[in-house]
Amino acid sequence: MKFAIEFGGDPQDITVTFSGVADLSGFRRYNETLISDPRFRAGMMILVDASGLDTSQLSGEELQAASEPISKRDWNHPPRAVAIVAPDPRTFYDFGYARAHQGGSRSRRHVFGSREAALGWLSEQRRSE
């Protein structure tokens, strides 16, 4: 699994792009990379683009395990909003499942089928600050 983290953007503060075949160690590496970056802080708006990610190899237990460090990260660095782009039905479902393990709607995460919808929602969140 590959990932790229870019700071800056509008309306998002961070764009995370995932690609390849999802695995638990890849999600852990992503989380460690993000929290170790000195630019990362609480209250950021994050766009997660999972358009190129294949989650079909992950079990429900692995999805839950991948969610745990992100939930812990949110405790110390709660995001303002996280919009997840997952146009593939399986990936959409899997990120929805992970969202449930991260606190559901209280996690400030929403999963979208298109980048346009995700950016629109982030723009709404930005305006409501």
N, C-alpha and C positions, 0 to 999 in steps of 0.2 A: 504494500500500500504506500502510495506517495501522498504528500501534502505540501502545500505552500501557504505561508502566512504573510500577508501584505498589510502594512499599517497605512491608514489614510483612505480617503474615498468620500463619497457623498451619496447617500446619507450615512453609510456605515463608517465605523472607525477602523475596523479590521475586516479583511476578506480572507477566508480560509477556503482553499480549493483542495478537495480530495479526489484521487484517481486510483485506478487499479482495483485489485481485489482486497476488500476490507479484512483486517485482522486485528485481534486484540492488542498485540504489541504495537501496531501502527497507531492505534488510538492513544495508547499510553505515551508513545514517543511524541505525538502531536501535543498532548496536554503538557508534558514536561517542557517541550520547546516553548510553548506559549507562556507558561507561568514563569519561565526563567528569563523572558525578554523584559528588560527594564521599562519598555514603553507600555507594557500591559498593566492595566489598572481596573479598578471597579468602575461600573457605570458606562462601559463601552457598548457600542452597538456593533454587532457582529453579523456578517453575511457568511454563511457556510454554503459553498457550492459543491454539492455531492453529485452533480450531473454525470461525472465520469467515474463514479464509484460503484463497484459491484459488491453488494452486501449478501449475496445469496449463499456464501460459504459460512456465514456466522450463525451460530445457534442462539436461541433465546437466552441461554445462560451467558454466552459470550457478550451479547448485547448489553445485558444487565451489568456484567463485569466491566465493560467499557464505559458505562455510564457512571460508575461509582467515583472514579477520580475527578470526573467533570463536576459531579455534585459537590464533592469536597472543595473543588476550586471555586465554585459558585458561592460557597459559604464565606470565603475570604474575599472574593472578587466578584460580587454579583453583577451580572451584565444588565445593561439598560434594556436591551432586546437582542434576541438571536433569531434571525430568519434563515431557515434551512431550505435550500433548493434541491429537490429530489424528484425529477420528472419520471423516473422509472418506478412502476407500481410497487415492486418489492422493496426498493430503497426507501420510498415514501413510507411504506408500512413500517419498516425497520426503524427509521428515524422517529416515527410517531411512537413506537414501542419504547425506544430509548428516552424520548421526551417524557413519557409516563413515569419512567424510573427516576427521572431527574426532577420530578415535582409537578408534572403536567402543566397547566396554565400558569401556576405560580413560578415556574422556571423561567418565564418570560421568553419562551421559545415557541415558534410556530413553524410548521412544515408546509412548503408550497410546491406546487407542480411546475412553476415557472420562475425564472429570475425576475421578470417584470413584476409579478405579484409580490415577491419577497421584497424587492426594492420599494414598491409602493407602500407596503406595510411598515417598513423601516422609516420611510419618509413621514408617515403618520405618527409614528412613535417619536420621531425627532421634533415634529411640530407640537406635540403634547408635553414637551419638557417644561 
